[in-house]
Every structure is written in C-alpha cells, then in structure tokens.
Amino acid sequence: MSAVGRTTVAARSAGPGVLSWAQAREAARRAGLRPLPAVGLPLAEALGRTLAEPLTALTDLPAFDTSAMDGWAVAGPGPWRVAGRVLAGRAASAPLADGAAVEIATGAQLPPGATAVLRREHGRTDGTLLHDCGHQSLTTGQDVRPRGQECRRGEALLPGGALVGPAVLGLAAACGHDRLAVRRRPVVELFVLGDELLASGVPGPGLVRDALGPLLPPWLRVAGAEVAEVRSVRDDFGLLRDALRHSTADIVVTTGGTAAGPVDFLHRALAEAGARLLVDGVAVRPGHPMLLAELPSPACPSAGPARSGGPGGRHLVGLPGNPLAAVAGTVTLALPLLHARSGRSAVTPVLAPTAVGLPGHPVDTRLLPVRHTADGVVPLAFDGPAMLRGLARAEALAVVPPGGAAAGEPVELLEAP
C-alpha cells in the first residue's frame, strides 16, 4: 500500500466512524453551537441575518388610539354635530364633547373623548349634523385601534435566533428601531477539488463541467453565509494541505476528495493541518463519504489536533464530488452547521405523506428529489449521485428511511436548493 493509502486508512481509523443520517445532522448542529459575535447594523443591512437578542418594542404599538377607517370620530350617541377634521400625522385635536364629531383619516390620532369611528360609507350629513346609516348600531370602540393593541413598550416580539426577513424589518421599524443586533455571517470558502473540472465551455474527453461551483455559493448565502472565495484546487496533496492551513474562513467547504481513491487527499491533508474529525462517513445515499472536521486556529496551524470549543471555532465540511451527493452532504452537514453558527433557531421538521411508495436503500437513509401533488409527494427520475436533472425539477428532498416508505406514510421534507 502506498504512503498516501496508509495515511488515509489511519485518518479514517482515528475518526468517529460512520454515523446515521440523524446523528450526523445533530453532530453538525452541535459543532456550531458557539454562535458568532453580535454586530449592530442598520435595518437594511440586517436582512437575511439572525437576531442576536430578542426584538423588543421601543414604544406601544400603536403609540396612540388610532382610527382604523376613513370617516368621523364621534363622541357618545348620534346624531352628532361635525366640527373640524383630523388628518394622519397631526397632533390630537381638542377633546370631543358628547354629541360632537370630527372628520378623521385612517391612521390619524383619535381626539380625547371620542368613543368610536363611524365609517364614511355609513355616515350621512344633513347640514351640520351627522347620522349613522349603517345596518348595525355603532358600538363603543368600533373601528378604533387602541393604544398598545399590538404590543406594549418593552414587550419581547421575537426571540433571539429569529431570521431577519422583510416582515421582521417592517416590525422593527414600526416599533421604533433604526438598528438591530444580529449575528455576524459565517465566512465560508469553497474549495472545488479535481483536475477533471472545467469552469466554462462544453465538456470534452476526460473532462466534466464543474456544477458545484455555480450551485453551492448562492445556496450557502441564502443559508446565512458570506462566501468569501470559490477556489479551484488541483489534485495535489501539497496544494490542498496549504490551502487548508492558510484559510482563515469560519467554515471551509470542499467538493470531492472525501473517499479513498488515488487522488483523494482530504483525510491526509486534514491530519497534517491538525484537524479533528467529527463525522467521517454517513449512512445516507447519495453522499455516504462526507465528513465534518474541526480546524485549528489559523494562527497556529502546527499546534496539533484542534480541541473542541477552541478559540477559532472553525470547521470544514467535506462534500462528495458527485453533484447530487454533494447536495446531500450540504443538507446533512453544511446547513445545520451554518445555521447553528449563525445563531438561527432550530426549525420544526416538515412532514408530508407520500402519494406512492418511495424506494429506499436497504440499510441507509436515502435523500430523494420529490414534487408535491394533491395526494402527497412523488419521486422524480434522474436521482443518481452524479445527476442534477431530477433536483432541478424538485420542490424538496424527501428523507426516506432504510427500506423505503410506503404510500401514505409521512416523510420528512428538506428544502431543495
């Protein structure tokens, strides 16, 4: 056996062994349980990040009694004598006495003494008098948004770990925030390994197009990463070892080189870089030869194996080179790690029934591209490890237990890239 082969075998034997799919996902999540530091950002720059602390209201919402409709603010029973107008953005007018009314716009502050709002379509004026022509009698508080209806000042509206989407930005602005405390994005470097990969053009003899370089970065960004670099690395042990040693990224993602082939140098490079294997193989198809390692601090690349919880908190996710297998590795290891490092709250699994039986592997979990139908999810063709045609049409990846899933059986669904 060659020296390379002996080193690879030694690295594997020192590893944690093959884990089940659920165990691997949990290991990746636990590896990332030291969230990155918080940063304060303007609202627009916080989009897509994770709240580092609960979002609390800086004011009552609404901050004052507000008209929910265009019409008249009235006091007491009608008919009412109309005097004046209140528009949104103006300070409250003088108090209303019983029997008085003022014209009011949606969102305007209700004057003191007002007991309800009469909608414009329900009111009729007769000279200076206003009459209620609605089909139902006007009740106290009708069409009024009372102060604090949505929240009170100091109330926690969202927990830390919530993803900041457009609605969260709107809520934060409504309750008085100009900035948000969010987690720093994990910096990711993607190393695409292999001499056979083309970055452009039509594949030729012995060469294939790199599908993962275009596929993975936008997916990782949606998952919360800042993708700093996508680098092609030739099948050369020294180049790979040095690339790992000099990387300062929070997470390095590699494609290819995870098995025990003649140019699969990843295990050996990790060993020489002082990494510690956390996951070395997962009982899942496709994607079995995936791995997760803890990397040492870039300041001390020769300080020996990394220790859990060390100051760097850096990791490597090794994905198989076959495209669909790499996608399986991404949902199994990369996304749980990214979400944990970003401080995102755990998501409740999504279950759906199967419309037909889903084929499975005899002993391993299978991740299968599926689409939704009225009767449940159905599998898609072209689901081999090197294929992307089925994935391109997929709405989700079904987690099929060993032996398969019968028609009508609920299966967990993972979001497709």
NORPE-V738405 format. One record per backbone hydrogen bond with DSSP energy under -0.5 kcal/mol. NH is the residue of the N-H (numbers start at 0). CO is the residue of the C=O. Records with the same first field share a line. If there is no record, write none. Layout:
NH: CO + CO
//
This chain:
5: 1
6: 2
7: 3
8: 4
9: 5
10: 6
11: 7
12: 8
13: 9
14: 11
18: 280
20: 282
23: 19
24: 20
25: 21
26: 22
27: 23
28: 24
29: 25
30: 26
31: 27 + 28
32: 29
34: 32
35: 340
38: 181
40: 38 + 179
42: 177
44: 41
45: 41 + 42
46: 43
47: 163
48: 45
50: 161
51: 180
52: 180
54: 157
55: 53
56: 154
57: 174
60: 150
65: 144
66: 107
67: 142
70: 103
71: 117
72: 101
73: 71 + 115
74: 99
78: 129
79: 129
80: 98
81: 79 + 127
82: 100
85: 102
89: 86
95: 111
98: 74
99: 96
100: 80
101: 72
102: 83
103: 70
104: 85
106: 66
107: 104
109: 64
111: 92
113: 110
114: 73
115: 73
116: 141
117: 71
118: 116
119: 69
121: 118
122: 118 + 119
123: 130
125: 128
127: 125
128: 125
129: 79
130: 123
132: 121 + 130
140: 114
141: 138
143: 140
144: 65
145: 143
147: 61
148: 145
149: 60
150: 60
153: 56
154: 151
156: 54 + 154
157: 54
160: 50
161: 158
163: 48
164: 162
168: 164
169: 165
170: 166
171: 167
172: 168
173: 169
174: 170
175: 172
176: 171
179: 40
181: 38 + 179
182: 49
183: 36
185: 223
187: 225
188: 250
189: 228
190: 188 + 252
191: 189 + 230
192: 190 + 254
193: 232
196: 193
197: 207
206: 203
207: 195
209: 197
210: 208
214: 210
215: 211
216: 212
217: 213
218: 214
219: 215
220: 216
221: 217
222: 218
223: 220
224: 219
225: 185
226: 224
227: 187 + 225
228: 187
230: 189
232: 191
235: 233
239: 235
240: 236
241: 237
242: 238
243: 239
244: 240
245: 241
246: 242 + 243
249: 186
250: 186
251: 314
252: 188
253: 316
254: 190
255: 318
263: 260
264: 262
265: 256
268: 264
269: 265
270: 266
271: 267
272: 268
273: 270
274: 269
275: 293
277: 291
278: 291
279: 16
280: 289
281: 287
282: 18
283: 281
284: 364
289: 286 + 287
290: 317
291: 278
292: 315
293: 275
294: 292 + 313
299: 296
300: 297
302: 299
305: 273
309: 306
313: 294
314: 249
315: 292
316: 251
317: 290 + 315
318: 253 + 316
323: 384
324: 384
325: 321
326: 322
327: 323
328: 324
329: 325
330: 326
331: 327
332: 328
333: 328
334: 329
336: 332
337: 333
338: 334
339: 335
340: 336
341: 337
342: 339
343: 338
344: 160
349: 412
350: 348
351: 410
353: 408
354: 376
355: 376
357: 404
358: 356
360: 363
364: 282
365: 399
366: 284
367: 365 + 397
369: 395
370: 377
372: 375
375: 372
376: 352
377: 370
379: 368
386: 383
389: 381
391: 387
392: 388 + 389
393: 389 + 390
394: 369
395: 369
396: 413
397: 367 + 395
398: 411
399: 365 + 397
400: 398
402: 360
403: 400
404: 357
407: 353
408: 405
410: 351
411: 398
412: 349
413: 396
415: 394
//
